[in-house]
Amino acid sequence: METLIGLAVIFCVCFLPGIITNVKFDNRMPPEGYKTDYGAMSHDLAMGKSKNEVMSKANRGGYDVKK
């Protein structure tokens, strides 16, 4: 029983934040009057930024540009 509880705690601490970030990124819509700049997102990935950095910036609205 202790092993099961320990595994659940490890899952919540290690894997749950990444899963939540991915779900937010996959389901995010830009605000009204804005669109997502996929070109800038691809450029950042090509210039060596990690996927997690790009997803965090996108979730904060860093790639939203006016239409």
PyMOL Python script that loads the backbone (N, CA, C, O; Angstrom):
from pymol import cmd

cmd.read_pdbstr("""\
ATOM      1  N   MET A   1       0.828  -1.199   0.000  1.00  0.00           N
ATOM      2  CA  MET A   1       0.000   0.000   0.000  1.00  0.00           C
ATOM      3  C   MET A   1       0.870   1.259   0.000  1.00  0.00           C
ATOM      4  O   MET A   1       0.567   2.241  -0.678  1.00  0.00           O
ATOM      5  N   GLU A   2       1.965   1.207   0.782  1.00  0.00           N
ATOM      6  CA  GLU A   2       2.853   2.364   0.827  1.00  0.00           C
ATOM      7  C   GLU A   2       3.499   2.603  -0.538  1.00  0.00           C
ATOM      8  O   GLU A   2       3.714   3.746  -0.940  1.00  0.00           O
ATOM      9  N   THR A   3       3.803   1.519  -1.240  1.00  0.00           N
ATOM     10  CA  THR A   3       4.400   1.640  -2.565  1.00  0.00           C
ATOM     11  C   THR A   3       3.435   2.320  -3.526  1.00  0.00           C
ATOM     12  O   THR A   3       3.846   3.160  -4.327  1.00  0.00           O
ATOM     13  N   LEU A   4       2.176   1.972  -3.455  1.00  0.00           N
ATOM     14  CA  LEU A   4       1.172   2.580  -4.326  1.00  0.00           C
ATOM     15  C   LEU A   4       1.037   4.072  -4.043  1.00  0.00           C
ATOM     16  O   LEU A   4       0.947   4.880  -4.967  1.00  0.00           O
ATOM     17  N   ILE A   5       1.024   4.429  -2.778  1.00  0.00           N
ATOM     18  CA  ILE A   5       0.932   5.846  -2.406  1.00  0.00           C
ATOM     19  C   ILE A   5       2.180   6.587  -2.878  1.00  0.00           C
ATOM     20  O   ILE A   5       2.089   7.703  -3.389  1.00  0.00           O
ATOM     21  N   GLY A   6       3.339   5.967  -2.705  1.00  0.00           N
ATOM     22  CA  GLY A   6       4.583   6.589  -3.149  1.00  0.00           C
ATOM     23  C   GLY A   6       4.615   6.805  -4.651  1.00  0.00           C
ATOM     24  O   GLY A   6       5.056   7.854  -5.120  1.00  0.00           O
ATOM     25  N   LEU A   7       4.150   5.819  -5.407  1.00  0.00           N
ATOM     26  CA  LEU A   7       4.100   5.961  -6.859  1.00  0.00           C
ATOM     27  C   LEU A   7       3.128   7.061  -7.283  1.00  0.00           C
ATOM     28  O   LEU A   7       3.401   7.801  -8.228  1.00  0.00           O
ATOM     29  N   ALA A   8       2.006   7.167  -6.592  1.00  0.00           N
ATOM     30  CA  ALA A   8       1.035   8.220  -6.903  1.00  0.00           C
ATOM     31  C   ALA A   8       1.631   9.602  -6.638  1.00  0.00           C
ATOM     32  O   ALA A   8       1.424  10.528  -7.423  1.00  0.00           O
ATOM     33  N   VAL A   9       2.364   9.745  -5.544  1.00  0.00           N
ATOM     34  CA  VAL A   9       2.998  11.029  -5.221  1.00  0.00           C
ATOM     35  C   VAL A   9       4.062  11.372  -6.264  1.00  0.00           C
ATOM     36  O   VAL A   9       4.141  12.512  -6.722  1.00  0.00           O
ATOM     37  N   ILE A  10       4.874  10.391  -6.636  1.00  0.00           N
ATOM     38  CA  ILE A  10       5.906  10.629  -7.650  1.00  0.00           C
ATOM     39  C   ILE A  10       5.268  11.038  -8.973  1.00  0.00           C
ATOM     40  O   ILE A  10       5.764  11.948  -9.637  1.00  0.00           O
ATOM     41  N   PHE A  11       4.179  10.383  -9.368  1.00  0.00           N
ATOM     42  CA  PHE A  11       3.477  10.742 -10.599  1.00  0.00           C
ATOM     43  C   PHE A  11       2.986  12.182 -10.540  1.00  0.00           C
ATOM     44  O   PHE A  11       3.168  12.943 -11.490  1.00  0.00           O
ATOM     45  N   CYS A  12       2.362  12.560  -9.420  1.00  0.00           N
ATOM     46  CA  CYS A  12       1.806  13.910  -9.293  1.00  0.00           C
ATOM     47  C   CYS A  12       2.898  14.975  -9.327  1.00  0.00           C
ATOM     48  O   CYS A  12       2.696  16.052  -9.889  1.00  0.00           O
ATOM     49  N   VAL A  13       4.041  14.687  -8.736  1.00  0.00           N
ATOM     50  CA  VAL A  13       5.116  15.672  -8.668  1.00  0.00           C
ATOM     51  C   VAL A  13       5.881  15.751  -9.988  1.00  0.00           C
ATOM     52  O   VAL A  13       6.233  16.845 -10.429  1.00  0.00           O
ATOM     53  N   CYS A  14       6.138  14.624 -10.615  1.00  0.00           N
ATOM     54  CA  CYS A  14       7.014  14.593 -11.792  1.00  0.00           C
ATOM     55  C   CYS A  14       6.281  14.744 -13.117  1.00  0.00           C
ATOM     56  O   CYS A  14       6.746  15.484 -13.984  1.00  0.00           O
ATOM     57  N   PHE A  15       5.178  14.084 -13.300  1.00  0.00           N
ATOM     58  CA  PHE A  15       4.551  14.006 -14.616  1.00  0.00           C
ATOM     59  C   PHE A  15       3.332  14.905 -14.788  1.00  0.00           C
ATOM     60  O   PHE A  15       3.061  15.346 -15.904  1.00  0.00           O
ATOM     61  N   LEU A  16       2.603  15.187 -13.740  1.00  0.00           N
ATOM     62  CA  LEU A  16       1.367  15.955 -13.866  1.00  0.00           C
ATOM     63  C   LEU A  16       1.587  17.375 -14.396  1.00  0.00           C
ATOM     64  O   LEU A  16       0.802  17.814 -15.237  1.00  0.00           O
ATOM     65  N   PRO A  17       2.616  18.123 -13.951  1.00  0.00           N
ATOM     66  CA  PRO A  17       2.811  19.470 -14.521  1.00  0.00           C
ATOM     67  C   PRO A  17       3.036  19.455 -16.033  1.00  0.00           C
ATOM     68  O   PRO A  17       2.527  20.327 -16.738  1.00  0.00           O
ATOM     69  N   GLY A  18       3.778  18.493 -16.532  1.00  0.00           N
ATOM     70  CA  GLY A  18       4.000  18.400 -17.976  1.00  0.00           C
ATOM     71  C   GLY A  18       2.738  18.070 -18.737  1.00  0.00           C
ATOM     72  O   GLY A  18       2.504  18.602 -19.822  1.00  0.00           O
ATOM     73  N   ILE A  19       1.928  17.202 -18.181  1.00  0.00           N
ATOM     74  CA  ILE A  19       0.668  16.834 -18.824  1.00  0.00           C
ATOM     75  C   ILE A  19      -0.268  18.039 -18.872  1.00  0.00           C
ATOM     76  O   ILE A  19      -0.929  18.270 -19.884  1.00  0.00           O
ATOM     77  N   ILE A  20      -0.327  18.803 -17.788  1.00  0.00           N
ATOM     78  CA  ILE A  20      -1.190  19.987 -17.739  1.00  0.00           C
ATOM     79  C   ILE A  20      -0.737  21.017 -18.766  1.00  0.00           C
ATOM     80  O   ILE A  20      -1.570  21.616 -19.446  1.00  0.00           O
ATOM     81  N   THR A  21       0.590  21.235 -18.891  1.00  0.00           N
ATOM     82  CA  THR A  21       1.114  22.182 -19.876  1.00  0.00           C
ATOM     83  C   THR A  21       0.734  21.761 -21.288  1.00  0.00           C
ATOM     84  O   THR A  21       0.334  22.600 -22.095  1.00  0.00           O
ATOM     85  N   ASN A  22       0.853  20.479 -21.595  1.00  0.00           N
ATOM     86  CA  ASN A  22       0.499  19.992 -22.929  1.00  0.00           C
ATOM     87  C   ASN A  22      -0.983  20.182 -23.221  1.00  0.00           C
ATOM     88  O   ASN A  22      -1.344  20.568 -24.333  1.00  0.00           O
ATOM     89  N   VAL A  23      -1.841  19.922 -22.253  1.00  0.00           N
ATOM     90  CA  VAL A  23      -3.286  20.075 -22.458  1.00  0.00           C
ATOM     91  C   VAL A  23      -3.629  21.543 -22.685  1.00  0.00           C
ATOM     92  O   VAL A  23      -4.433  21.857 -23.564  1.00  0.00           O
ATOM     93  N   LYS A  24      -3.032  22.450 -21.904  1.00  0.00           N
ATOM     94  CA  LYS A  24      -3.279  23.878 -22.098  1.00  0.00           C
ATOM     95  C   LYS A  24      -2.830  24.324 -23.486  1.00  0.00           C
ATOM     96  O   LYS A  24      -3.532  25.080 -24.159  1.00  0.00           O
ATOM     97  N   PHE A  25      -1.656  23.853 -23.911  1.00  0.00           N
ATOM     98  CA  PHE A  25      -1.120  24.227 -25.226  1.00  0.00           C
ATOM     99  C   PHE A  25      -2.014  23.709 -26.350  1.00  0.00           C
ATOM    100  O   PHE A  25      -2.282  24.428 -27.312  1.00  0.00           O
ATOM    101  N   ASP A  26      -2.472  22.476 -26.232  1.00  0.00           N
ATOM    102  CA  ASP A  26      -3.290  21.869 -27.280  1.00  0.00           C
ATOM    103  C   ASP A  26      -4.666  22.507 -27.398  1.00  0.00           C
ATOM    104  O   ASP A  26      -5.245  22.508 -28.484  1.00  0.00           O
ATOM    105  N   ASN A  27      -5.206  23.049 -26.308  1.00  0.00           N
ATOM    106  CA  ASN A  27      -6.580  23.559 -26.305  1.00  0.00           C
ATOM    107  C   ASN A  27      -6.672  25.077 -26.254  1.00  0.00           C
ATOM    108  O   ASN A  27      -7.776  25.614 -26.157  1.00  0.00           O
ATOM    109  N   ARG A  28      -5.550  25.786 -26.316  1.00  0.00           N
ATOM    110  CA  ARG A  28      -5.562  27.236 -26.170  1.00  0.00           C
ATOM    111  C   ARG A  28      -6.055  27.911 -27.448  1.00  0.00           C
ATOM    112  O   ARG A  28      -5.668  27.534 -28.554  1.00  0.00           O
ATOM    113  N   MET A  29      -6.907  28.906 -27.278  1.00  0.00           N
ATOM    114  CA  MET A  29      -7.382  29.739 -28.380  1.00  0.00           C
ATOM    115  C   MET A  29      -6.925  31.167 -28.104  1.00  0.00           C
ATOM    116  O   MET A  29      -6.987  31.611 -26.958  1.00  0.00           O
ATOM    117  N   PRO A  30      -6.466  31.902 -29.126  1.00  0.00           N
ATOM    118  CA  PRO A  30      -6.053  33.288 -28.899  1.00  0.00           C
ATOM    119  C   PRO A  30      -7.265  34.164 -28.597  1.00  0.00           C
ATOM    120  O   PRO A  30      -8.392  33.808 -28.939  1.00  0.00           O
ATOM    121  N   PRO A  31      -7.033  35.306 -27.956  1.00  0.00           N
ATOM    122  CA  PRO A  31      -8.146  36.212 -27.662  1.00  0.00           C
ATOM    123  C   PRO A  31      -8.801  36.729 -28.944  1.00  0.00           C
ATOM    124  O   PRO A  31      -8.244  36.610 -30.035  1.00  0.00           O
ATOM    125  N   GLU A  32      -9.968  37.290 -28.792  1.00  0.00           N
ATOM    126  CA  GLU A  32     -10.718  37.839 -29.927  1.00  0.00           C
ATOM    127  C   GLU A  32      -9.892  38.927 -30.610  1.00  0.00           C
ATOM    128  O   GLU A  32      -9.373  39.824 -29.946  1.00  0.00           O
ATOM    129  N   GLY A  33      -9.771  38.849 -31.921  1.00  0.00           N
ATOM    130  CA  GLY A  33      -9.019  39.836 -32.684  1.00  0.00           C
ATOM    131  C   GLY A  33      -7.543  39.504 -32.842  1.00  0.00           C
ATOM    132  O   GLY A  33      -6.797  40.280 -33.439  1.00  0.00           O
ATOM    133  N   TYR A  34      -7.119  38.380 -32.326  1.00  0.00           N
ATOM    134  CA  TYR A  34      -5.720  37.951 -32.428  1.00  0.00           C
ATOM    135  C   TYR A  34      -5.655  36.599 -33.117  1.00  0.00           C
ATOM    136  O   TYR A  34      -6.641  35.864 -33.182  1.00  0.00           O
ATOM    137  N   LYS A  35      -4.474  36.290 -33.626  1.00  0.00           N
ATOM    138  CA  LYS A  35      -4.225  34.965 -34.181  1.00  0.00           C
ATOM    139  C   LYS A  35      -2.859  34.494 -33.689  1.00  0.00           C
ATOM    140  O   LYS A  35      -2.046  35.299 -33.237  1.00  0.00           O
ATOM    141  N   THR A  36      -2.616  33.210 -33.777  1.00  0.00           N
ATOM    142  CA  THR A  36      -1.345  32.644 -33.349  1.00  0.00           C
ATOM    143  C   THR A  36      -0.356  32.716 -34.500  1.00  0.00           C
ATOM    144  O   THR A  36      -0.671  32.320 -35.622  1.00  0.00           O
ATOM    145  N   ASP A  37       0.840  33.220 -34.223  1.00  0.00           N
ATOM    146  CA  ASP A  37       1.893  33.340 -35.229  1.00  0.00           C
ATOM    147  C   ASP A  37       2.714  32.053 -35.246  1.00  0.00           C
ATOM    148  O   ASP A  37       3.696  31.913 -34.517  1.00  0.00           O
ATOM    149  N   TYR A  38       2.291  31.121 -36.090  1.00  0.00           N
ATOM    150  CA  TYR A  38       2.968  29.826 -36.159  1.00  0.00           C
ATOM    151  C   TYR A  38       4.354  29.945 -36.790  1.00  0.00           C
ATOM    152  O   TYR A  38       5.226  29.118 -36.523  1.00  0.00           O
ATOM    153  N   GLY A  39       4.564  30.955 -37.615  1.00  0.00           N
ATOM    154  CA  GLY A  39       5.878  31.178 -38.208  1.00  0.00           C
ATOM    155  C   GLY A  39       6.916  31.523 -37.151  1.00  0.00           C
ATOM    156  O   GLY A  39       8.028  30.996 -37.173  1.00  0.00           O
ATOM    157  N   ALA A  40       6.554  32.411 -36.221  1.00  0.00           N
ATOM    158  CA  ALA A  40       7.470  32.768 -35.138  1.00  0.00           C
ATOM    159  C   ALA A  40       7.717  31.576 -34.221  1.00  0.00           C
ATOM    160  O   ALA A  40       8.823  31.387 -33.715  1.00  0.00           O
ATOM    161  N   MET A  41       6.685  30.784 -34.017  1.00  0.00           N
ATOM    162  CA  MET A  41       6.828  29.589 -33.186  1.00  0.00           C
ATOM    163  C   MET A  41       7.808  28.608 -33.835  1.00  0.00           C
ATOM    164  O   MET A  41       8.678  28.057 -33.161  1.00  0.00           O
ATOM    165  N   SER A  42       7.664  28.397 -35.134  1.00  0.00           N
ATOM    166  CA  SER A  42       8.567  27.500 -35.855  1.00  0.00           C
ATOM    167  C   SER A  42       9.987  28.055 -35.889  1.00  0.00           C
ATOM    168  O   SER A  42      10.955  27.300 -35.799  1.00  0.00           O
ATOM    169  N   HIS A  43      10.109  29.373 -36.020  1.00  0.00           N
ATOM    170  CA  HIS A  43      11.429  30.004 -36.034  1.00  0.00           C
ATOM    171  C   HIS A  43      12.141  29.776 -34.703  1.00  0.00           C
ATOM    172  O   HIS A  43      13.323  29.433 -34.682  1.00  0.00           O
ATOM    173  N   ASP A  44      11.432  29.964 -33.603  1.00  0.00           N
ATOM    174  CA  ASP A  44      12.045  29.740 -32.290  1.00  0.00           C
ATOM    175  C   ASP A  44      12.480  28.290 -32.123  1.00  0.00           C
ATOM    176  O   ASP A  44      13.546  28.024 -31.567  1.00  0.00           O
ATOM    177  N   LEU A  45      11.673  27.359 -32.594  1.00  0.00           N
ATOM    178  CA  LEU A  45      12.058  25.948 -32.522  1.00  0.00           C
ATOM    179  C   LEU A  45      13.294  25.679 -33.377  1.00  0.00           C
ATOM    180  O   LEU A  45      14.185  24.934 -32.969  1.00  0.00           O
ATOM    181  N   ALA A  46      13.348  26.291 -34.570  1.00  0.00           N
ATOM    182  CA  ALA A  46      14.492  26.081 -35.460  1.00  0.00           C
ATOM    183  C   ALA A  46      15.763  26.720 -34.912  1.00  0.00           C
ATOM    184  O   ALA A  46      16.864  26.248 -35.196  1.00  0.00           O
ATOM    185  N   MET A  47      15.622  27.786 -34.129  1.00  0.00           N
ATOM    186  CA  MET A  47      16.790  28.461 -33.569  1.00  0.00           C
ATOM    187  C   MET A  47      17.302  27.801 -32.295  1.00  0.00           C
ATOM    188  O   MET A  47      18.266  28.277 -31.695  1.00  0.00           O
ATOM    189  N   GLY A  48      16.670  26.719 -31.879  1.00  0.00           N
ATOM    190  CA  GLY A  48      17.210  25.945 -30.771  1.00  0.00           C
ATOM    191  C   GLY A  48      16.460  26.036 -29.462  1.00  0.00           C
ATOM    192  O   GLY A  48      16.883  25.435 -28.474  1.00  0.00           O
ATOM    193  N   LYS A  49      15.356  26.770 -29.420  1.00  0.00           N
ATOM    194  CA  LYS A  49      14.576  26.782 -28.184  1.00  0.00           C
ATOM    195  C   LYS A  49      13.919  25.423 -27.998  1.00  0.00           C
ATOM    196  O   LYS A  49      13.555  24.759 -28.969  1.00  0.00           O
ATOM    197  N   SER A  50      13.773  25.023 -26.765  1.00  0.00           N
ATOM    198  CA  SER A  50      13.166  23.720 -26.504  1.00  0.00           C
ATOM    199  C   SER A  50      11.656  23.792 -26.717  1.00  0.00           C
ATOM    200  O   SER A  50      11.057  24.867 -26.702  1.00  0.00           O
ATOM    201  N   LYS A  51      11.071  22.642 -26.911  1.00  0.00           N
ATOM    202  CA  LYS A  51       9.624  22.550 -27.109  1.00  0.00           C
ATOM    203  C   LYS A  51       8.893  23.086 -25.880  1.00  0.00           C
ATOM    204  O   LYS A  51       7.856  23.737 -26.011  1.00  0.00           O
ATOM    205  N   ASN A  52       9.422  22.818 -24.696  1.00  0.00           N
ATOM    206  CA  ASN A  52       8.776  23.298 -23.470  1.00  0.00           C
ATOM    207  C   ASN A  52       8.818  24.817 -23.372  1.00  0.00           C
ATOM    208  O   ASN A  52       7.850  25.429 -22.921  1.00  0.00           O
ATOM    209  N   GLU A  53       9.930  25.441 -23.788  1.00  0.00           N
ATOM    210  CA  GLU A  53      10.010  26.902 -23.775  1.00  0.00           C
ATOM    211  C   GLU A  53       8.987  27.511 -24.727  1.00  0.00           C
ATOM    212  O   GLU A  53       8.322  28.492 -24.392  1.00  0.00           O
ATOM    213  N   VAL A  54       8.867  26.929 -25.901  1.00  0.00           N
ATOM    214  CA  VAL A  54       7.921  27.439 -26.898  1.00  0.00           C
ATOM    215  C   VAL A  54       6.486  27.248 -26.414  1.00  0.00           C
ATOM    216  O   VAL A  54       5.656  28.143 -26.578  1.00  0.00           O
ATOM    217  N   MET A  55       6.185  26.097 -25.821  1.00  0.00           N
ATOM    218  CA  MET A  55       4.828  25.860 -25.317  1.00  0.00           C
ATOM    219  C   MET A  55       4.499  26.820 -24.182  1.00  0.00           C
ATOM    220  O   MET A  55       3.378  27.323 -24.113  1.00  0.00           O
ATOM    221  N   SER A  56       5.448  27.085 -23.292  1.00  0.00           N
ATOM    222  CA  SER A  56       5.201  28.021 -22.191  1.00  0.00           C
ATOM    223  C   SER A  56       4.945  29.425 -22.719  1.00  0.00           C
ATOM    224  O   SER A  56       4.035  30.113 -22.256  1.00  0.00           O
ATOM    225  N   LYS A  57       5.759  29.853 -23.699  1.00  0.00           N
ATOM    226  CA  LYS A  57       5.563  31.184 -24.280  1.00  0.00           C
ATOM    227  C   LYS A  57       4.209  31.277 -24.979  1.00  0.00           C
ATOM    228  O   LYS A  57       3.528  32.298 -24.875  1.00  0.00           O
ATOM    229  N   ALA A  58       3.816  30.229 -25.684  1.00  0.00           N
ATOM    230  CA  ALA A  58       2.520  30.224 -26.366  1.00  0.00           C
ATOM    231  C   ALA A  58       1.378  30.267 -25.357  1.00  0.00           C
ATOM    232  O   ALA A  58       0.380  30.950 -25.586  1.00  0.00           O
ATOM    233  N   ASN A  59       1.510  29.550 -24.249  1.00  0.00           N
ATOM    234  CA  ASN A  59       0.465  29.560 -23.227  1.00  0.00           C
ATOM    235  C   ASN A  59       0.340  30.928 -22.566  1.00  0.00           C
ATOM    236  O   ASN A  59      -0.742  31.293 -22.106  1.00  0.00           O
ATOM    237  N   ARG A  60       1.432  31.690 -22.513  1.00  0.00           N
ATOM    238  CA  ARG A  60       1.398  33.041 -21.940  1.00  0.00           C
ATOM    239  C   ARG A  60       0.930  34.083 -22.950  1.00  0.00           C
ATOM    240  O   ARG A  60       0.735  35.244 -22.590  1.00  0.00           O
ATOM    241  N   GLY A  61       0.748  33.686 -24.212  1.00  0.00           N
ATOM    242  CA  GLY A  61       0.292  34.622 -25.236  1.00  0.00           C
ATOM    243  C   GLY A  61       1.426  35.282 -25.989  1.00  0.00           C
ATOM    244  O   GLY A  61       1.215  36.312 -26.630  1.00  0.00           O
ATOM    245  N   GLY A  62       2.614  34.726 -25.932  1.00  0.00           N
ATOM    246  CA  GLY A  62       3.770  35.326 -26.577  1.00  0.00           C
ATOM    247  C   GLY A  62       3.743  35.278 -28.093  1.00  0.00           C
ATOM    248  O   GLY A  62       4.478  36.023 -28.740  1.00  0.00           O
ATOM    249  N   TYR A  63       2.927  34.434 -28.671  1.00  0.00           N
ATOM    250  CA  TYR A  63       2.844  34.316 -30.127  1.00  0.00           C
ATOM    251  C   TYR A  63       1.525  34.854 -30.671  1.00  0.00           C
ATOM    252  O   TYR A  63       1.190  34.602 -31.829  1.00  0.00           O
ATOM    253  N   ASP A  64       0.780  35.583 -29.864  1.00  0.00           N
ATOM    254  CA  ASP A  64      -0.478  36.173 -30.319  1.00  0.00           C
ATOM    255  C   ASP A  64      -0.189  37.503 -31.009  1.00  0.00           C
ATOM    256  O   ASP A  64       0.459  38.378 -30.434  1.00  0.00           O
ATOM    257  N   VAL A  65      -0.667  37.650 -32.229  1.00  0.00           N
ATOM    258  CA  VAL A  65      -0.509  38.894 -32.986  1.00  0.00           C
ATOM    259  C   VAL A  65      -1.883  39.336 -33.474  1.00  0.00           C
ATOM    260  O   VAL A  65      -2.787  38.522 -33.662  1.00  0.00           O
ATOM    261  N   LYS A  66      -2.022  40.662 -33.679  1.00  0.00           N
ATOM    262  CA  LYS A  66      -3.302  41.172 -34.177  1.00  0.00           C
ATOM    263  C   LYS A  66      -3.541  40.688 -35.595  1.00  0.00           C
ATOM    264  O   LYS A  66      -2.606  40.528 -36.380  1.00  0.00           O
ATOM    265  N   LYS A  67      -4.809  40.459 -35.908  1.00  0.00           N
ATOM    266  CA  LYS A  67      -5.188  40.003 -37.263  1.00  0.00           C
ATOM    267  C   LYS A  67      -4.985  41.103 -38.269  1.00  0.00           C
ATOM    268  O   LYS A  67      -5.247  40.910 -39.456  1.00  0.00           O
TER     269      LYS A  67
END
""", "prot")
cmd.dss("prot")
cmd.show_as("cartoon", "prot")
cmd.util.cbc("prot")
cmd.orient("prot")
